[in-house]
Amino acid sequence: MHRVAALTSTNMNYLMKRTYLSLFIASVAGLSFADTNSDALVVTGHYSPVENQQFTASTNIISAADIEKSQATSLSELLKQVPGVWVEDQGGAGGLSVISMRGSESNYTLVLLDGVAVNDPTNSRGGAFNLNAINLDSIARVEIVRGAQSAIYGSDALAGVIHIITLDTEAKTNRLQASIGDNDFYQASFQTTGQVDQLGLGLSLSTGDSGTQVDGSQQEQYEILGNLSWKNDAHWLQWNYRLFDADSSHYPEQSGGPEFAATDGLDTSDTKDQSSALQWDYTVNEQWTSLAKASWHQHQEDFHSPGIFPYFAVPENGTNTEFTRTELQWINRISPSDQLWFNIGLGNKQEDGDSTGFVDFGMIMPTDFLLERDINSGFVNANIYLTPELLVQGSLRQDQVEDNKDYNTHQFGVSYQFNSNWRWFANANSGFKLPSFYALGHGLIGNADLKSETVDVWDTGIEWKTAEFSAELTYFKHEYENLIDFEPEAFTNVNRPGVDTSGVEAAFGWQASDQLNLQLHANCIDIDLLQSDSHLLGRPDVTYGAAADYQFNDRWSFRLNYLSVDDRFAASQYTGDSVEETLPQYDKLDAAATWSINQNHRVTLKVANALGENYQTDIGFPAPKHFWHLKWIANW
């Protein structure tokens, strides 16, 4: 559900200046967080793993080495360094951190964890995933695919897909990590992976406490991950399981936070996530591989909010929800030659949401709902090299929703490799998102007649790579229709007119010497609400940043990370009425130093917001002025 604020003319001149600056950076820069031309297999955005150069979509790969080099302390901090991705933080680590990809709604990005979809359609944000429910120390790799991916994944992937991959059982590792920081922050984790003959084993255990980096905001959590695999010449069996449990608290959203809230009442939640997947790859012959996969995800949450004083607009409320998704897939890859391959298959997805809740308007009003849906799908994908340089890809998919209409989506892409340094790509995709269970069934504002949200996407870009340089410049345009939002006068959820987003993503990397690596990234996004003078909240039109890594000697290395964030529109209820403000532009600099004690032990000291920039992530929610973080890593 989108949140809007009025776009005032007093900000237009400044906005234009920032936009021109970002476009200038984009024109002289171009990615660089990770090597997008890496030969590593990409498993996201395709029915079977492919090499990066065999994929036409705009993609980023963040490896384990990239994650460690970034010195990020959370997944949200890591993703803010990726072109096209913005993370809206609300309320500190105990609150929400949600993704806006290419200026889209936070529930338009599909999040996968080890191949399992983890978006929850029972929450009030229509299925947006909270990044604070992921422990960064558990992540081995992140794959990011921008643009609609419904032709591959069905509902939910309107703006793109973020795939978080944890344990790699084909690599032998033992790692112990421990961190401490300001205001009682700590994290500890242990991971082990390896192989015994044909059997691969992986286990990860982690626990942590965010401390109170923002007053009132805190999260305590633990996570257990397990992975088993068995492989021979014809068969590959893989199984994974995850359990995540967290207790969190934060000031209510739009309450004015620790600076303006009229009371100290906090939202509290007890969350438990479980997911599991079993996959069987069978190589029938050299031309045919068959894949069968079953996955399961369950989200349970007990949530309570005191409301926002004087409680007229946001009274006390609470919910106890349980959501379960099971999915079956059968995919066949047919490869007559290295220049031609197909994927064809069937799928079934079942979703069940059960929510018991209340709103206290002076009398208790129930908000219960119990919904389920069954979705059957069929899909085909074709890939052909018309010449050694020209790759063409296309996908068609139909999703049949029980007691609803059928949804047909497409994906078409082309890539041309001019030479070993230059590549051009373009894509035209469509996508859809079924209304969330919250939007359909909420006892007070639900609307069973809501239409699905849809999008048409076009993007094109160019990549350049040499031994010392890597660059990417991409232009995109997304046209959304039937956005779901709350209508106060009718006191129900409705479909709004469309929204168009367009813009430029750019990044540049330079290996200046054996010791020094430099990176730049920039985003410029224009968001146009059709038939409306308002503006979407929480999303900057311009962001850009830079990072520098310096290897002083075998023992010492240093990193500086800079991020500049443009104005964002925000709204709050702390006065009793809706207040709309513009959160000002800010610049943030992080600094880190790593000491390699020996081959197996490293210690890193990081200072976040090293210059003490005073800024807010939302109205009344200040960011920490300084945050020091000491981390020890042991490998054997």
LUMKOLDREN-179405 format. One record per residue (C-alpha): residue number from 1; z, y, x; residue in one letter. Coordinates in steps of 0.1 Angstrom, whole numbers, always signed. Layout:
// residues N
NUM_Z_Y_X_A
...
//
This chain:
// residues 636
1_+0_+0_+0_M
2_-10_+33_+15_H
3_+12_+63_+18_R
4_-3_+98_+16_V
5_+5_+134_+24_A
6_-13_+167_+19_A
7_-36_+177_+48_L
8_-28_+214_+53_T
9_-53_+238_+68_S
10_-28_+251_+93_T
11_-32_+219_+113_N
12_-70_+218_+113_M
13_-76_+239_+144_N
14_-52_+220_+165_Y
15_-65_+187_+152_L
16_-101_+197_+161_M
17_-90_+207_+196_K
18_-73_+173_+201_R
19_-103_+155_+187_T
20_-127_+172_+211_Y
21_-103_+164_+240_L
22_-103_+127_+230_S
23_-140_+126_+227_L
24_-144_+141_+261_F
25_-121_+115_+276_I
26_-141_+88_+258_A
27_-174_+101_+272_S
28_-162_+100_+308_V
29_-140_+69_+305_A
30_-148_+41_+287_G
31_-113_-6_+286_L
32_-91_-17_+307_S
33_-59_-32_+296_F
34_-75_-66_+301_A
35_-107_-79_+315_D
36_-128_-81_+283_T
37_-156_-99_+303_N
38_-132_-126_+315_S
39_-147_-161_+315_D
40_-115_-174_+298_A
41_-121_-191_+265_L
42_-114_-169_+234_V
43_-100_-189_+204_V
44_-97_-159_+180_T
45_-125_-147_+157_G
46_-145_-179_+160_H
47_-143_-214_+146_Y
48_-142_-230_+181_S
49_-133_-216_+215_P
50_-161_-197_+232_V
51_-164_-177_+265_E
52_-160_-140_+260_N
53_-196_-133_+267_Q
54_-206_-157_+239_Q
55_-188_-134_+213_F
56_-203_-102_+199_T
57_-171_-87_+184_A
58_-150_-60_+201_S
59_-123_-80_+218_T
60_-93_-76_+241_N
61_-75_-103_+260_I
62_-40_-96_+273_I
63_-29_-124_+297_S
64_+6_-133_+309_A
65_-1_-114_+341_A
66_-11_-83_+321_D
67_+21_-86_+300_I
68_+43_-87_+331_E
69_+24_-59_+348_K
70_+27_-37_+317_S
71_+66_-38_+320_Q
72_+67_-35_+282_A
73_+100_-44_+266_T
74_+85_-52_+231_S
75_+53_-64_+215_L
76_+49_-30_+198_S
77_+51_-12_+231_E
78_+25_-36_+247_L
79_+0_-31_+218_L
80_+2_+7_+220_K
81_-17_+4_+253_Q
82_-47_-12_+236_V
83_-77_+8_+223_P
84_-81_+8_+185_G
85_-45_-3_+179_V
86_-17_+19_+167_W
87_+19_+7_+160_V
88_+40_+27_+136_E
89_+77_+24_+144_D
90_+101_+31_+117_Q
91_+138_+30_+123_G
92_+141_+15_+158_G
93_+142_-22_+167_A
94_+161_-30_+136_G
95_+135_-15_+114_G
96_+97_-20_+110_L
97_+70_-19_+136_S
98_+37_-25_+119_V
99_+1_-24_+131_I
100_-26_+1_+121_S
101_-59_-11_+135_M
102_-87_+16_+136_R
103_-67_+38_+112_G
104_-64_+11_+85_S
105_-34_+1_+63_E
106_-7_-18_+81_S
107_-14_-49_+59_N
108_-51_-50_+68_Y
109_-45_-68_+101_T
110_-41_-106_+101_L
111_-15_-118_+126_V
112_-17_-153_+139_L
113_+10_-171_+159_L
114_-3_-201_+177_D
115_-31_-203_+151_G
116_-8_-200_+121_V
117_-11_-170_+98_A
118_+23_-153_+95_V
119_+17_-123_+72_N
120_+40_-123_+42_D
121_+25_-111_+8_P
122_+59_-108_-9_T
123_+71_-78_+11_N
124_+68_-42_-1_S
125_+41_-33_+25_R
126_+17_-57_+9_G
127_+18_-83_+37_G
128_+22_-61_+68_A
129_+37_-81_+97_F
130_+68_-68_+115_N
131_+62_-70_+152_L
132_+99_-69_+158_N
133_+99_-105_+146_A
134_+83_-116_+179_I
135_+101_-119_+213_N
136_+78_-106_+240_L
137_+92_-130_+266_D
138_+78_-159_+246_S
139_+42_-147_+247_I
140_+17_-162_+272_A
141_-14_-144_+258_R
142_-26_-120_+231_V
143_-61_-119_+218_E
144_-72_-89_+197_I
145_-104_-89_+177_V
146_-114_-56_+159_R
147_-134_-54_+127_G
148_-134_-74_+95_A
149_-130_-112_+101_Q
150_-129_-125_+65_S
151_-160_-145_+72_A
152_-138_-166_+96_I
153_-103_-163_+81_Y
154_-108_-154_+45_G
155_-84_-129_+29_S
156_-62_-104_+49_D
157_-84_-98_+80_A
158_-100_-65_+68_L
159_-94_-45_+100_A
160_-91_-72_+126_G
161_-70_-101_+139_V
162_-42_-102_+165_I
163_-35_-137_+178_H
164_-3_-143_+197_I
165_-3_-175_+218_I
166_+29_-188_+233_T
167_+32_-220_+253_L
168_+4_-234_+275_D
169_+11_-271_+281_T
170_-18_-274_+305_E
171_+1_-252_+331_A
172_+32_-264_+349_K
173_+58_-236_+347_T
174_+96_-232_+346_N
175_+108_-197_+340_R
176_+141_-180_+334_L
177_+143_-144_+323_Q
178_+173_-121_+317_A
179_+173_-84_+309_S
180_+200_-58_+303_I
181_+196_-22_+293_G
182_+211_+9_+277_D
183_+233_+8_+247_N
184_+241_-30_+248_D
185_+205_-42_+250_F
186_+200_-77_+264_Y
187_+175_-105_+263_Q
188_+175_-140_+278_A
189_+149_-167_+277_S
190_+139_-200_+293_F
191_+105_-216_+292_Q
192_+92_-249_+306_T
193_+58_-264_+303_T
194_+41_-293_+321_G
195_+23_-326_+318_Q
196_+33_-362_+321_V
197_+1_-382_+325_D
198_-19_-373_+293_Q
199_+11_-358_+275_L
200_+17_-320_+276_G
201_+51_-306_+269_L
202_+64_-271_+262_G
203_+97_-256_+252_L
204_+109_-220_+249_S
205_+144_-208_+240_L
206_+153_-171_+237_S
207_+180_-148_+224_T
208_+186_-111_+224_G
209_+202_-80_+209_D
210_+182_-47_+207_S
211_+214_-27_+211_G
212_+215_+7_+193_T
213_+187_+26_+210_Q
214_+184_+45_+177_V
215_+217_+52_+157_D
216_+221_+27_+129_G
217_+193_+4_+141_S
218_+200_-30_+157_Q
219_+186_-65_+156_Q
220_+201_-97_+169_E
221_+177_-126_+171_Q
222_+170_-160_+185_Y
223_+138_-181_+188_E
224_+129_-217_+195_I
225_+94_-228_+203_L
226_+81_-263_+209_G
227_+47_-276_+218_N
228_+33_-312_+223_L
229_-2_-322_+232_S
230_-21_-354_+241_W
231_-56_-356_+255_K
232_-81_-381_+266_N
233_-119_-381_+270_D
234_-126_-381_+232_A
235_-94_-369_+215_H
236_-70_-340_+218_W
237_-39_-338_+196_L
238_-18_-306_+195_Q
239_+15_-299_+177_W
240_+36_-267_+177_N
241_+67_-255_+160_Y
242_+85_-221_+159_R
243_+119_-210_+144_L
244_+128_-174_+145_F
245_+161_-161_+130_D
246_+172_-124_+130_A
247_+199_-102_+115_D
248_+189_-65_+115_S
249_+201_-31_+102_S
250_+185_+4_+100_H
251_+185_+36_+80_Y
252_+163_+32_+49_P
253_+127_+42_+53_E
254_+121_+78_+42_Q
255_+159_+84_+42_S
256_+158_+111_+69_G
257_+172_+87_+94_G
258_+203_+94_+116_P
259_+194_+131_+117_E
260_+190_+140_+80_F
261_+203_+111_+58_A
262_+230_+123_+34_A
263_+249_+90_+38_T
264_+253_+64_+65_D
265_+243_+35_+43_G
266_+220_+11_+61_L
267_+194_-14_+50_D
268_+203_-49_+61_T
269_+183_-81_+63_S
270_+187_-117_+73_D
271_+153_-132_+82_T
272_+142_-167_+90_K
273_+107_-176_+99_D
274_+94_-211_+105_Q
275_+58_-222_+113_S
276_+41_-254_+125_S
277_+6_-267_+131_A
278_-10_-300_+139_L
279_-45_-301_+152_Q
280_-68_-330_+161_W
281_-100_-324_+181_D
282_-124_-354_+182_Y
283_-155_-353_+204_T
284_-178_-377_+185_V
285_-206_-373_+211_N
286_-221_-346_+234_E
287_-235_-327_+204_Q
288_-207_-331_+178_W
289_-171_-322_+178_T
290_-149_-325_+147_S
291_-116_-306_+143_L
292_-89_-312_+116_A
293_-60_-288_+113_K
294_-29_-285_+91_A
295_-6_-256_+93_S
296_+26_-244_+75_W
297_+45_-211_+75_H
298_+77_-202_+57_Q
299_+94_-168_+55_H
300_+128_-163_+41_Q
301_+146_-130_+38_E
302_+177_-117_+22_D
303_+174_-79_+20_F
304_+197_-51_+7_H
305_+193_-14_+6_S
306_+219_+12_-5_P
307_+190_+35_-16_G
308_+186_+71_-7_I
309_+210_+97_-19_F
310_+210_+111_-47_P
311_+194_+78_-57_Y
312_+170_+91_-83_F
313_+138_+82_-64_A
314_+151_+53_-44_V
315_+182_+37_-59_P
316_+202_+8_-46_E
317_+180_-24_-45_N
318_+178_-58_-30_G
319_+157_-90_-28_T
320_+160_-126_-18_N
321_+126_-140_-11_T
322_+110_-172_+0_E
323_+73_-175_+8_F
324_+54_-206_+19_T
325_+18_-210_+30_R
326_+1_-243_+38_T
327_-34_-245_+51_E
328_-59_-273_+58_L
329_-91_-270_+77_Q
330_-119_-293_+87_W
331_-145_-278_+111_I
332_-175_-295_+127_N
333_-192_-280_+157_R
334_-228_-291_+162_I
335_-244_-282_+196_S
336_-281_-293_+198_P
337_-283_-273_+231_S
338_-265_-248_+252_D
339_-286_-221_+235_Q
340_-278_-231_+199_L
341_-246_-242_+182_W
342_-233_-243_+146_F
343_-199_-245_+129_N
344_-196_-258_+94_I
345_-165_-267_+74_G
346_-141_-266_+45_L
347_-106_-252_+40_G
348_-78_-251_+15_N
349_-49_-226_+14_K
350_-19_-227_-9_Q
351_+6_-198_-12_E
352_+39_-198_-31_D
353_+61_-167_-34_G
354_+96_-167_-50_D
355_+115_-134_-52_S
356_+148_-126_-69_T
357_+157_-90_-68_G
358_+172_-60_-85_F
359_+171_-22_-87_V
360_+202_-3_-98_D
361_+192_+27_-121_F
362_+228_+29_-134_G
363_+220_-4_-150_M
364_+207_-34_-131_I
365_+170_-40_-136_M
366_+156_-73_-123_P
367_+125_-73_-101_T
368_+120_-111_-100_D
369_+86_-128_-96_F
370_+74_-163_-90_L
371_+37_-166_-81_L
372_+14_-191_-65_E
373_-23_-193_-57_R
374_-47_-220_-44_D
375_-78_-210_-24_I
376_-107_-233_-15_N
377_-132_-222_+11_S
378_-165_-233_+26_G
379_-181_-217_+56_F
380_-210_-219_+80_V
381_-216_-202_+114_N
382_-247_-201_+136_A
383_-251_-189_+171_N
384_-284_-187_+191_I
385_-296_-173_+224_Y
386_-331_-161_+214_L
387_-335_-153_+251_T
388_-311_-158_+280_P
389_-300_-122_+275_E
390_-300_-119_+237_L
391_-273_-136_+216_L
392_-273_-135_+178_V
393_-244_-148_+156_Q
394_-240_-150_+119_G
395_-213_-164_+95_S
396_-212_-169_+57_L
397_-180_-179_+38_R
398_-171_-183_+2_Q
399_-134_-183_-9_D
400_-127_-196_-44_Q
401_-95_-184_-59_V
402_-79_-204_-87_E
403_-83_-184_-120_D
404_-100_-156_-102_N
405_-135_-147_-89_K
406_-152_-161_-59_D
407_-154_-139_-27_Y
408_-185_-141_-5_N
409_-182_-125_+30_T
410_-205_-123_+59_H
411_-205_-115_+96_Q
412_-235_-107_+117_F
413_-234_-98_+154_G
414_-258_-93_+183_V
415_-252_-90_+220_S
416_-277_-81_+248_Y
417_-268_-86_+285_Q
418_-290_-61_+303_F
419_-279_-73_+337_N
420_-247_-86_+354_S
421_-231_-51_+349_N
422_-242_-39_+314_W
423_-238_-54_+279_R
424_-245_-40_+245_W
425_-231_-54_+212_F
426_-232_-46_+175_A
427_-217_-61_+144_N
428_-219_-58_+106_A
429_-191_-75_+87_N
430_-175_-76_+53_S
431_-140_-84_+43_G
432_-116_-87_+14_F
433_-78_-89_+7_K
434_-63_-104_-23_L
435_-35_-83_-39_P
436_-1_-91_-25_S
437_+24_-110_-46_F
438_+46_-79_-45_Y
439_+18_-57_-59_A
440_+9_-83_-86_L
441_+43_-96_-97_G
442_+71_-71_-89_H
443_+93_-70_-120_G
444_+90_-32_-125_L
445_+58_-20_-108_I
446_+37_-51_-106_G
447_+2_-51_-121_N
448_-15_-85_-127_A
449_-49_-67_-132_D
450_-53_-54_-97_L
451_-86_-59_-80_K
452_-89_-72_-44_S
453_-93_-46_-16_E
454_-127_-48_+2_T
455_-143_-34_+33_V
456_-177_-31_+50_D
457_-176_-26_+88_V
458_-202_-16_+113_W
459_-195_-12_+150_D
460_-215_-10_+182_T
461_-205_-6_+218_G
462_-214_-9_+255_I
463_-196_-26_+283_E
464_-200_-20_+321_W
465_-184_-40_+348_K
466_-186_-41_+386_T
467_-163_-55_+412_A
468_-142_-23_+412_E
469_-149_-9_+377_F
470_-147_-20_+341_S
471_-155_+2_+310_A
472_-161_-1_+273_E
473_-171_+25_+247_L
474_-172_+15_+210_T
475_-181_+34_+178_Y
476_-169_+20_+145_F
477_-171_+28_+108_K
478_-150_+10_+81_H
479_-156_+16_+43_E
480_-127_+4_+22_Y
481_-126_+2_-16_E
482_-100_-5_-42_N
483_-69_+4_-21_L
484_-37_-6_-38_I
485_-10_+20_-42_D
486_+19_+30_-64_F
487_+12_+55_-92_E
488_+44_+74_-100_P
489_+33_+88_-134_E
490_+22_+53_-147_A
491_+51_+37_-127_F
492_+29_+8_-116_T
493_+6_-3_-88_N
494_-30_+8_-92_V
495_-64_+6_-74_N
496_-73_+39_-57_R
497_-107_+53_-47_P
498_-120_+43_-13_G
499_-111_+53_+22_V
500_-136_+56_+51_D
501_-124_+54_+87_T
502_-147_+60_+117_S
503_-142_+68_+153_G
504_-145_+60_+190_V
505_-125_+36_+212_E
506_-128_+39_+250_A
507_-112_+26_+281_A
508_-118_+25_+318_F
509_-104_+5_+347_G
510_-107_+12_+384_W
511_-96_-10_+413_Q
512_-93_+19_+437_A
513_-81_-3_+466_S
514_-64_-36_+472_D
515_-31_-17_+464_Q
516_-40_+7_+436_L
517_-53_+0_+401_N
518_-59_+28_+376_L
519_-65_+25_+338_Q
520_-74_+49_+310_L
521_-77_+44_+273_H
522_-85_+68_+244_A
523_-89_+66_+206_N
524_-103_+92_+182_C
525_-102_+83_+145_I
526_-113_+102_+114_D
527_-98_+91_+81_I
528_-114_+103_+49_D
529_-97_+96_+15_L
530_-126_+97_-10_L
531_-120_+119_-40_Q
532_-87_+131_-26_S
533_-73_+160_-6_D
534_-43_+140_+7_S
535_-40_+122_+41_H
536_-27_+88_+51_L
537_+7_+89_+67_L
538_+20_+77_+101_G
539_-14_+75_+118_R
540_-24_+98_+147_P
541_-61_+108_+148_D
542_-60_+109_+186_V
543_-42_+89_+212_T
544_-49_+85_+249_Y
545_-31_+73_+279_G
546_-33_+61_+315_A
547_-16_+35_+337_A
548_-13_+32_+375_A
549_-2_+1_+394_D
550_+6_+4_+431_Y
551_+14_-26_+454_Q
552_+33_-9_+482_F
553_+38_-41_+502_N
554_+45_-78_+497_D
555_+80_-70_+483_R
556_+76_-37_+463_W
557_+53_-27_+435_S
558_+54_+3_+411_F
559_+39_+12_+377_R
560_+35_+44_+358_L
561_+24_+43_+321_N
562_+15_+75_+302_Y
563_+8_+78_+265_L
564_-1_+109_+245_S
565_+1_+107_+207_V
566_-14_+133_+183_D
567_+2_+148_+152_D
568_+11_+124_+123_R
569_+17_+132_+87_F
570_+51_+119_+74_A
571_+71_+120_+42_A
572_+108_+117_+34_S
573_+131_+116_+4_Q
574_+163_+129_+21_Y
575_+165_+161_+1_T
576_+162_+143_-32_G
577_+126_+153_-35_D
578_+96_+141_-15_S
579_+93_+162_+16_V
580_+60_+162_+36_E
581_+60_+172_+73_E
582_+38_+170_+103_T
583_+54_+151_+132_L
584_+43_+170_+164_P
585_+23_+157_+193_Q
586_+42_+141_+221_Y
587_+37_+127_+256_D
588_+57_+97_+269_K
589_+59_+86_+306_L
590_+74_+52_+316_D
591_+82_+43_+352_A
592_+90_+9_+367_A
593_+97_-6_+402_A
594_+96_-43_+410_T
595_+112_-60_+440_W
596_+100_-95_+449_S
597_+131_-110_+464_I
598_+111_-141_+474_N
599_+82_-161_+460_Q
600_+103_-173_+430_N
601_+125_-143_+421_H
602_+116_-108_+410_R
603_+137_-79_+397_V
604_+123_-49_+378_T
605_+139_-16_+370_L
606_+122_+4_+342_K
607_+130_+38_+328_V
608_+113_+44_+295_A
609_+106_+80_+284_N
610_+114_+90_+320_A
611_+109_+127_+314_L
612_+132_+128_+283_G
613_+106_+138_+258_E
614_+123_+147_+225_N
615_+101_+133_+196_Y
616_+105_+115_+163_Q
617_+89_+82_+152_T
618_+94_+93_+116_D
619_+112_+122_+99_I
620_+148_+121_+112_G
621_+143_+90_+134_F
622_+145_+101_+170_P
623_+131_+81_+198_A
624_+155_+74_+227_P
625_+153_+102_+253_K
626_+159_+77_+281_H
627_+161_+40_+282_F
628_+167_+20_+314_W
629_+160_-17_+315_H
630_+167_-42_+343_L
631_+149_-75_+343_K
632_+153_-106_+365_W
633_+126_-133_+365_I
634_+129_-167_+382_A
635_+100_-191_+385_N
636_+101_-226_+400_W
//
